[in-house]
């Protein structure tokens, strides 16, 4: 690792920064600064990395909003342009799988961008924040991590933002990538990249401005579609977390089809792994039926990431046919290194290496 490496650390709050402020039974709240978090990292001085800290927000992960992340993305781009070798973001784990994917979509630099946090707050025995932050700094300072897009580093595993899921509410190994596995690990202080993702989908023109609302509705046994009625009057887009490979009750299919004539409706799987299919099943409410009614397949994107992508596409004023194209690429429905024309390459995806 080069002694000239410099890593910018942005703190957003979350469990990693929480401590007691009053009575012991009052619970912990975000209070520690980025400087305090970095000061608690064992062995940081041995890395010979210049660390620049910034307190960007002081919120629980559940209270972050898209505008916070778009402002953060602009600040990250600025620090990278000023010479930072890599960037680390610390935040609450509640929303890491969503915020990391948003940053992956809007931060176009090849510089390593790492999101991390903690499952055990600093007042608990075995607090994991310092170890996770040390691993994150190692990855952010490593040339091997360039070009991976945004990654989540947790428990010494390196996960691609587009694949990672929070799979446990309390375990210190709460993050996994069900479809792909981790990209690599931090082993004996060394960053080991075992596999690299395909071409990264990037939103070049996502900027705060217009007001956008995207609903996420999960299908359940016996669902009659009542929650879907009137969605288009209050939301600009809808993501449906469907059964299995993209199925809904037969009675719900016409409601979704009607909605799809007025707003973009994206079909994702609620299972947590695997892709929505295209044409295996043909019964009413099947993936083939819903595609014929105008729903857009999320492919391998889980419902939460599909919602983030649809939100940014709508925020950018993306046309309907371009939304379909975007999900085809980002959801892995075609070869990630397949042919694109020059306009596609600039508007939708990062140019290939």
Backbone torsions as a table, in degrees:
resi	resn	phi	psi	omega
1	UNK	NA	130.7	-175.9
2	UNK	-70.2	139.1	177.9
3	UNK	-70.4	-12.5	-179.6
4	UNK	-90.1	-1.2	-178.9
5	UNK	-63.4	137.7	176.7
6	UNK	-128.3	134.1	-176.8
7	UNK	-123.4	126.9	175.7
8	UNK	-92.1	129.1	179.6
9	UNK	-112.7	119.4	176.9
10	UNK	-107.1	125.5	178.7
11	UNK	-102.3	129.1	177.4
12	UNK	-108.6	-2.4	-176.6
13	UNK	105.8	-142.2	178.5
14	UNK	86.7	179.8	-176.9
15	UNK	-56.1	-38.0	-178.7
16	UNK	-58.7	-24.8	-177.5
17	UNK	-110.6	13.9	-175.0
18	UNK	-96.4	144.4	175.7
19	UNK	-153.4	170.1	-179.4
20	UNK	-76.1	137.1	179.7
21	UNK	-112.8	-13.0	-177.1
22	UNK	-150.1	-127.6	178.9
23	UNK	-60.9	146.0	-176.1
24	UNK	-59.4	-34.0	-176.5
25	UNK	-89.1	7.8	-178.1
26	UNK	-82.0	-12.0	-178.9
27	UNK	88.5	161.1	-178.7
28	UNK	-93.6	154.0	178.6
29	UNK	-139.2	158.9	179.1
30	UNK	-61.8	124.4	-177.2
31	UNK	-146.2	-30.1	-175.4
32	UNK	-75.8	140.7	179.0
33	UNK	-83.1	167.1	176.2
34	UNK	-60.6	-38.2	179.2
35	UNK	-63.4	-40.1	177.8
36	UNK	-67.0	-38.1	178.4
37	UNK	-63.0	-45.4	-179.2
38	UNK	-66.8	-37.2	-179.4
39	UNK	-64.7	-23.7	-177.8
40	UNK	-87.6	0.4	-177.8
41	UNK	-80.4	119.4	177.3
42	UNK	-73.7	135.3	174.5
43	UNK	79.4	9.0	-177.9
44	UNK	-64.1	-38.5	-177.9
45	UNK	-61.0	-28.4	-178.7
46	UNK	-70.0	-18.9	-178.0
47	UNK	-76.2	-19.0	-177.1
48	UNK	55.1	45.2	177.9
49	UNK	-114.1	133.0	175.0
50	UNK	-79.0	122.2	-177.5
51	UNK	-113.7	123.8	178.0
52	UNK	-110.6	126.0	-173.2
53	UNK	-110.9	150.2	177.4
54	UNK	-148.4	128.4	174.0
55	UNK	-84.6	106.0	-174.8
56	UNK	-94.9	-44.0	173.2
57	UNK	-142.5	164.2	175.2
58	UNK	-135.3	72.3	-171.3
59	UNK	-134.1	154.2	166.6
60	UNK	-65.6	153.0	-179.1
61	UNK	-57.2	-34.0	-177.8
62	UNK	-68.8	-15.8	-177.2
63	UNK	-99.6	-0.9	175.9
64	UNK	-70.3	150.5	177.4
65	UNK	-128.1	166.3	-176.9
66	UNK	-57.0	-39.4	-179.3
67	UNK	-60.6	-37.0	176.0
68	UNK	-58.0	-44.2	-175.3
69	UNK	-72.9	-34.6	177.2
70	UNK	-68.0	-37.5	174.7
71	UNK	-66.0	-39.9	177.4
72	UNK	-62.7	-43.2	179.8
73	UNK	-58.4	-41.0	178.0
74	UNK	-63.8	-40.7	178.9
75	UNK	-67.1	-37.1	177.2
76	UNK	-63.8	-47.2	179.0
77	UNK	-58.3	-38.4	179.8
78	UNK	-65.2	-43.8	-179.4
79	UNK	-66.9	-38.5	178.0
80	UNK	-65.6	-41.4	177.7
81	UNK	-62.8	-29.4	179.2
82	UNK	-82.1	-2.6	174.2
83	UNK	117.6	2.4	178.7
84	UNK	-64.1	133.7	178.9
85	UNK	-72.5	-30.9	-179.4
86	UNK	-163.5	172.4	-175.2
87	UNK	-135.5	140.4	172.9
88	UNK	-121.4	135.5	174.5
89	UNK	-117.7	126.6	174.8
90	UNK	-106.6	137.0	-178.1
91	UNK	-161.0	178.1	176.5
92	UNK	-71.5	143.5	-175.1
93	UNK	-75.0	-14.3	-177.4
94	UNK	-54.6	-36.2	-173.7
95	UNK	-122.1	13.7	-176.5
96	UNK	-57.2	-40.7	-176.2
97	UNK	-65.4	-24.9	177.6
98	UNK	-88.4	-46.2	-177.1
99	UNK	-66.8	-38.1	179.6
100	UNK	-63.7	-39.8	179.5
101	UNK	-68.2	-38.1	176.7
102	UNK	-60.0	-45.8	178.6
103	UNK	-64.0	-35.9	177.4
104	UNK	-61.9	-34.3	-178.5
105	UNK	-76.8	-32.5	-170.7
106	UNK	-109.0	-15.6	178.4
107	UNK	-96.5	112.0	-169.8
108	UNK	-93.7	-7.8	-177.6
109	UNK	-68.1	154.7	173.9
110	UNK	-82.2	-8.2	-179.2
111	UNK	-61.2	139.9	179.1
112	UNK	-56.1	132.7	178.2
113	UNK	-128.9	118.0	-170.6
114	UNK	-124.0	133.7	173.7
115	UNK	-113.5	135.7	178.1
116	UNK	-148.3	175.9	-179.1
117	UNK	-170.4	-150.2	-178.8
118	UNK	-151.0	149.9	174.3
119	UNK	-96.8	-26.3	178.0
120	UNK	-113.4	124.1	-177.9
121	UNK	-71.7	163.8	-173.1
122	UNK	-61.7	-15.0	178.9
123	UNK	-84.2	-7.2	-175.5
124	UNK	-96.2	151.3	172.8
125	UNK	-64.9	136.3	179.2
126	UNK	74.2	28.9	177.9
127	UNK	-55.5	130.3	-173.4
128	UNK	-96.6	-2.0	-177.4
129	UNK	-58.5	-51.1	-178.8
130	UNK	-59.5	-41.5	179.9
131	UNK	-66.7	-41.8	178.6
132	UNK	-64.6	-40.3	-179.5
133	UNK	-68.7	-37.4	176.7
134	UNK	-63.0	-45.3	177.8
135	UNK	-61.7	-39.2	179.8
136	UNK	-64.9	-42.0	178.4
137	UNK	-64.5	-40.8	177.8
138	UNK	-57.9	-46.1	-178.7
139	UNK	-67.0	-43.4	-178.5
140	UNK	-63.5	-28.2	-178.9
141	UNK	-90.8	-3.3	-174.3
142	UNK	-91.6	127.9	174.8
143	UNK	-60.6	-25.5	179.7
144	UNK	-64.1	-24.1	-176.8
145	UNK	-87.8	-1.1	178.7
146	UNK	-67.3	141.2	175.8
147	UNK	79.8	6.5	179.5
148	UNK	-85.1	-11.4	-169.4
149	UNK	79.7	-167.5	177.9
150	UNK	-72.6	137.7	177.4
151	UNK	-127.6	157.8	173.7
152	UNK	-109.9	124.1	177.9
153	UNK	-109.3	120.7	-176.9
154	UNK	-151.1	132.0	179.6
155	UNK	52.7	39.1	178.0
156	UNK	65.7	15.5	172.9
157	UNK	-106.2	146.4	-177.9
158	UNK	-113.7	115.5	-176.2
159	UNK	-116.1	138.6	173.8
160	UNK	-68.5	136.2	-177.9
161	UNK	-58.8	-34.3	-176.3
162	UNK	-72.6	-13.3	-176.8
163	UNK	-114.5	-21.3	-169.1
164	UNK	-72.2	144.4	175.9
165	UNK	-133.0	146.5	168.9
166	UNK	-86.0	117.5	-170.7
167	UNK	-112.3	-0.2	-179.9
168	UNK	-146.9	143.7	-175.0
169	UNK	-81.6	-22.4	-175.1
170	UNK	-133.2	-20.1	-174.5
171	UNK	-66.1	146.8	177.1
172	UNK	-73.8	-10.8	172.3
173	UNK	-107.2	54.2	-171.2
174	UNK	-78.4	-10.9	-173.0
175	UNK	-114.6	139.8	178.9
176	UNK	-150.4	164.2	175.4
177	UNK	-119.9	89.0	-171.6
178	UNK	-57.8	-35.2	-176.7
179	UNK	-82.1	-28.2	-170.0
180	UNK	-125.6	-22.2	-168.0
181	UNK	77.3	172.1	-179.5
182	UNK	-69.5	154.9	175.8
183	UNK	-73.8	-27.5	-177.5
184	UNK	-178.7	-168.9	-177.9
185	UNK	-143.8	162.9	168.8
186	UNK	-101.7	114.0	-174.5
187	UNK	-120.7	120.4	-178.4
188	UNK	50.4	38.8	177.9
189	UNK	82.0	0.9	-179.4
190	UNK	-107.5	138.9	178.8
191	UNK	-83.1	120.8	-179.3
192	UNK	-117.2	108.5	176.8
193	UNK	-92.0	117.6	-175.0
194	UNK	-94.4	-26.8	179.5
195	UNK	-153.5	155.2	-179.5
196	UNK	-122.1	139.8	-179.1
197	UNK	-72.1	165.1	176.5
198	UNK	-72.4	-170.9	-178.1
199	UNK	-54.7	137.6	-174.9
200	UNK	-90.6	134.4	174.5
201	UNK	-78.8	131.0	-178.2
202	UNK	-131.1	135.6	171.9
203	UNK	-92.1	110.2	-174.8
204	UNK	-82.3	-19.6	-171.0
205	UNK	-126.9	27.5	178.1
206	UNK	-82.8	111.7	-179.0
207	UNK	-136.6	146.6	177.1
208	UNK	-61.2	149.6	-179.0
209	UNK	170.4	-94.9	-177.1
210	UNK	-67.7	156.5	178.5
211	UNK	-86.1	129.4	-179.2
212	UNK	-132.0	139.0	174.5
213	UNK	-130.8	128.3	178.5
214	UNK	-124.1	123.4	-179.1
215	UNK	-88.1	151.8	173.0
216	UNK	-128.9	117.7	-177.9
217	UNK	-121.5	127.8	-179.7
218	UNK	-98.3	130.4	177.3
219	UNK	-73.7	141.1	178.5
220	UNK	-134.5	162.8	-178.9
221	UNK	-55.2	127.7	178.2
222	UNK	77.0	11.9	-178.9
223	UNK	-59.0	131.8	179.0
224	UNK	-106.2	4.0	175.8
225	UNK	84.1	8.7	-177.0
226	UNK	-60.6	-37.2	179.8
227	UNK	-64.3	-20.3	-177.2
228	UNK	-84.8	-18.8	-175.9
229	UNK	-68.6	126.1	179.8
230	UNK	84.6	2.1	179.3
231	UNK	-56.9	-42.4	-175.8
232	UNK	-67.7	-15.9	178.0
233	UNK	-82.0	-16.2	-175.8
234	UNK	-122.7	-13.5	-176.2
235	UNK	-130.3	153.7	179.8
236	UNK	-90.8	-17.0	-179.5
237	UNK	-160.7	165.3	-176.3
238	UNK	-141.7	136.3	169.6
239	UNK	-113.5	129.1	178.2
240	UNK	-105.7	119.3	174.0
241	UNK	-86.7	96.2	-170.3
242	UNK	-91.1	169.3	174.7
243	UNK	-66.7	148.8	166.8
244	UNK	44.5	-122.0	-174.7
245	UNK	-88.7	12.1	177.4
246	UNK	119.6	48.6	-177.5
247	UNK	-116.8	148.7	175.6
248	UNK	-135.2	161.9	175.1
249	UNK	-57.0	144.8	-177.5
250	UNK	-54.9	-36.5	-178.1
251	UNK	-68.1	-21.9	-177.3
252	UNK	-85.4	-26.2	-174.6
253	UNK	-55.2	-47.4	179.7
254	UNK	-63.5	-33.3	178.8
255	UNK	-65.2	-44.5	178.8
256	UNK	-65.5	-39.5	178.5
257	UNK	-62.3	-39.8	178.2
258	UNK	-66.0	-41.7	177.6
259	UNK	-61.7	-39.1	-176.8
260	UNK	-65.9	-15.0	175.4
261	UNK	-79.8	-13.9	-175.4
262	UNK	-116.3	-34.2	178.8
263	UNK	-137.4	158.1	175.2
264	UNK	-65.5	130.6	176.9
265	UNK	-121.9	120.4	-176.1
266	UNK	-106.5	134.3	-177.6
267	UNK	-103.3	115.3	178.3
268	UNK	-122.5	168.6	178.0
269	UNK	-99.6	137.5	179.5
270	UNK	-83.1	-2.3	-170.5
271	UNK	-70.7	-27.7	-178.5
272	UNK	99.5	-9.9	176.7
273	UNK	-158.7	156.0	180.0
274	UNK	90.5	170.4	-175.7
275	UNK	-107.3	152.2	164.9
276	UNK	-65.8	136.7	179.2
277	UNK	-84.7	174.8	-177.9
278	UNK	-110.8	-46.0	-170.5
279	UNK	-151.2	31.8	179.4
280	UNK	-82.8	-41.8	-176.6
281	UNK	-108.8	146.2	-175.8
282	UNK	-128.3	10.1	-179.3
283	UNK	-77.8	162.6	176.9
284	UNK	-58.0	126.1	-176.9
285	UNK	93.9	-0.4	177.9
286	UNK	-79.6	171.1	179.4
287	UNK	-61.5	-36.8	179.5
288	UNK	-69.0	-40.4	178.0
289	UNK	-63.7	-44.8	-177.4
290	UNK	-69.0	-35.5	175.3
291	UNK	-62.0	-40.8	178.1
292	UNK	-66.2	-21.9	177.9
293	UNK	-89.2	1.9	174.2
294	UNK	102.3	4.7	178.0
295	UNK	-74.5	149.2	-178.2
296	UNK	-101.9	128.6	-179.5
297	UNK	-75.8	136.1	175.5
298	UNK	-86.1	-5.9	-179.0
299	UNK	61.1	-126.1	-179.8
300	UNK	-84.3	-7.9	-179.6
301	UNK	-69.0	130.8	175.6
302	UNK	-73.0	167.7	-175.1
303	UNK	-58.5	-35.3	-177.2
304	UNK	-69.8	-42.5	178.6
305	UNK	-72.2	-34.9	176.1
306	UNK	-60.8	-39.2	178.6
307	UNK	-64.8	-42.1	177.9
308	UNK	-60.4	-45.8	-179.3
309	UNK	-64.0	-46.0	179.7
310	UNK	-62.6	-39.9	178.4
311	UNK	-57.4	-49.8	-177.5
312	UNK	-67.0	-37.0	177.8
313	UNK	-63.2	-43.2	177.9
314	UNK	-68.2	-38.5	178.0
315	UNK	-60.1	-33.1	-178.4
316	UNK	-86.6	0.0	179.9
317	UNK	71.6	31.2	-176.7
318	UNK	-69.1	135.8	179.4
319	UNK	-68.8	157.4	-174.3
320	UNK	-56.5	-47.4	-177.9
321	UNK	-67.1	-29.4	177.7
322	UNK	-73.8	-29.6	175.1
323	UNK	-63.2	-43.8	177.5
324	UNK	-61.2	-45.0	179.1
325	UNK	-61.7	-41.3	-179.5
326	UNK	-61.2	-45.0	-179.9
327	UNK	-69.3	-31.6	176.1
328	UNK	-60.6	-41.1	-179.2
329	UNK	-78.8	-53.5	-174.9
330	UNK	-66.7	-30.4	-179.0
331	UNK	-83.9	-0.3	176.1
332	UNK	76.0	24.1	-178.7
333	UNK	-78.5	-8.7	173.9
334	UNK	-141.7	166.8	-178.3
335	UNK	-52.7	124.5	-177.2
336	UNK	-62.5	-17.8	177.4
337	UNK	-116.9	29.9	176.9
338	UNK	-73.4	177.5	-175.2
339	UNK	-74.9	138.5	173.2
340	UNK	-135.3	148.3	174.6
341	UNK	-82.0	173.0	-173.6
342	UNK	-60.7	-37.2	-178.7
343	UNK	-67.8	-42.5	176.4
344	UNK	-59.1	-45.8	-175.4
345	UNK	-61.1	-36.4	-179.4
346	UNK	-80.4	-39.5	-172.6
347	UNK	-83.2	-30.7	-169.8
348	UNK	-117.9	-36.0	-172.8
349	UNK	-135.0	157.8	175.7
350	UNK	-71.5	140.7	177.3
351	UNK	-57.6	144.2	-179.9
352	UNK	-67.0	156.5	179.5
353	UNK	-73.6	NA	NA
